[in-house]
Amino acid sequence: MRFCDIAGKKFNRLTAIKYLGEHNGIITAWLFRCDCGNEEIINGANVRHGKTKSCGCLKRETLANYKHGLSHTTTHNSWIGIFQRCENPNCAEYRYYGARGIKVCEEWRDFASFFKDMGEAPRGTSIDRIDVNGDYNKDNCRWANHITQVRNRRNTLMYTFNDETRPLSEWAEIYNLPYKVLHHRHKIGKRDEALFAPLRKMSPRKKSAIS
């Protein structure tokens, strides 16, 4: 049988530590460390193919989550999602979270603790980190709608005016200006009053020329 070296690689919640060969009837036995801290000897092929995803803690959590009656709700799906983004290299969003060092606090490995800290997600919201470079924990998370989350992205353009810092899109709303106009002015170097100057009204002569 061809040997597949997976030492150091992570599959779901399991990280391969050491190859043990044949052990207690398992032909390709590996010692794995689970995210929960337990170490188990498991068939390496089963782990690689996703048949075994944890030391058994995932199944226990799934059963516990089923009992609380919130399975498949926005709240529960958000809880599952943060672990996928932070700990599953196969997740499409992992590069923006886990690969950047973003972690989930130990307390939130228990859904009951997560629910106690965050409560049920209000309609139209999902989990959002206040500091986009910080971890998932009680002090850095909130339920936020899509607009708030868009404004809180790493690439959001922030601007400080009169000692107050806001996203440029928010300044556009305050001064009733199109965001594209404000963004263009900022790009060409306009600041402060020049940045927020009202749009000039087009003269009747120019309007008729355009029409």
N, C-alpha and C positions, 0 to 999 in steps of 0.2 A: 504493500500500500504506500502511495506517495505521501511523504511527510510535508505537512503544511505548517510553516513556522508563523505562529500568530502572537508570539511573545510581545507584550507591551501594547497590543492592539485592543481596542474597546468595541464591544458589540452590545448595543442596548445598555444594560446596567452592569455588564460583566467585562472586566479587564483581565486578559490572559497573563498569568504570572510565570508558570513553569510547566513544561511538558513532562508528563509522568509515564508515558508509554501505556502499556496494558496494566490496568489496575482494577481489581475487584470486578472483573468481567467487562470492563470498559476498555475497548481496544485502543482508542485514541484519547486517553484521559489527560486532562489539563487541570492545573490548579488555577482557579479564577478568584479574583477579589470583586465582590459586589459593591455597588455604590453605597449600600447600607452599612458596609464595613465587614460583613461576613466573608469568609473564604470557603469555597466549596470545590470538590473534585467533580468535574462534569465532562461529558463527552464533547470534545472540541468541535466535531462536525455538527452536532446539534446546535451549538452556540453560533457557529459561523452561518448556518442556514436559518437562524432565527427561531428555531424550535424551542430553545431555552433562552430566556431573556434576563433572568435574574436568579438569585439563590433560592428563590421562593417567596421573597418579600413582595414582589409585584402581584402575585396571585393573592396574597393576604390582603394587600391594599385594595385590590380590585373587589374582593369580597366585602371588605369594610365599606368601600365607597358605594357598593350596591345597596348596602343596608341603610345608608344615610338618605337615600331617596333622591340624590342630586346627580346621579350618573347621567351623562349626555346633556347636562344643562350648560349654559354659558360659563357658569362659575367653575364647574368641574372640568370642562374642556380647557378653560384658561389655565387651570392648575396643571393639567397634563401637558399643555403646550409649552409652558416655561421650562419644563424638564427636557422636552424634545429639543428646543432651541439651544439649551445650554449644555446638554450632555450627549446628544445623539449626532455624531459626525455625518450620518446619512440624511439628516434633516436639511432641507434646502436653506433654512435660515440660520443654520449652525455657524456659518462663517461670520455672521453679524453679532453673534452672542457668545457661545462657548469658545469659539476660536479667538475671540477678543478678550477672553478671561472673565466674562460675565458668569456669575454663579448664582445658585439658589441657596438660601440659608438652610441650615440643617433642620430648623424647626418646621419648615414647610414640606419636609418629606412626608409628614403626616397630614393628610387632607384636612383632618379635623382642626389642626392648628392653623392651617391656611385660612379655613373658613372662619375660625374664631377671630383672626386678625383682620380679614378683609370683608367678611359678610358676603351676602349674595350680590352678584353683579347687577346693577340697575339696568333696565332695558336700554339697549343701544350702546352699551359700553363694553370694554374689554380691559384686561390688565395693562397698566402703563407704568414705566419707571420714571420718576420725577427727574432724577439724574440719569441721563441716557448712558453714562459710563459707569454707573453703579450697579450693584447686584440686586437680585430679587429678594426683598425683605420687607417687613412691616413698615419701616420708616421711609422706604424709598419707593413704595408702590401705591397706586390708587386705581380706582375704576374711572376710565375716561372715555369720552366719545371720540369719534374718528377725527374731528376737527382739532381737538386738543392734542391728540397724538401726532397728527401731521405737523403741528407747530412745534412739537417737542422732539423732532428728529435731529440727529447729529448735524445734518446739512441745512437746517433751518437758519435763514439769515436773520440775525438779531441786530437791533439798532438801539443805541442809547441816546435819549433826548431829554434834556432837563433832569438829568440824574435818574431817569427811569428807563429800564431796559425791557423791550418787548420784541416779539417777532415782527419783521417788517410787514407781514400780512395783517397783523393786528393794528399797526399804525395806519395802514391803508383804510381799515374800517373806521378808525377814530376820526381821520381827516376826510373821510368820504372820497377817497381817490382810488382809481383802478390800481390793483397791485402791479400790473405790468408797467404802468407809468412810474410808480414809485421805485420799482426794481431798476428800470432804465435810468432814472435820475441818479440813483445810488451808484450804479455801475459807472456812470460818466463823472462821478466825483461830487455831485451836489450833496450838501449836508444842511441840517437844521432847517431854518426857515425856507431856504431855497428848495430843500427836498420836499417840504410839505406845502409849497405854494399852490393856491387853487388853480385849476385849469382855466386858461383864458377862453372867454366866450368867442365863438367865431362870428365875424361881422356878417351882416346880411349880404354884402357884395360877394364875399368869399363863398357863402352858402349857395348863392345863385350860380356862381361859377362852377361849383362842384356838381350841382344838379344839372 
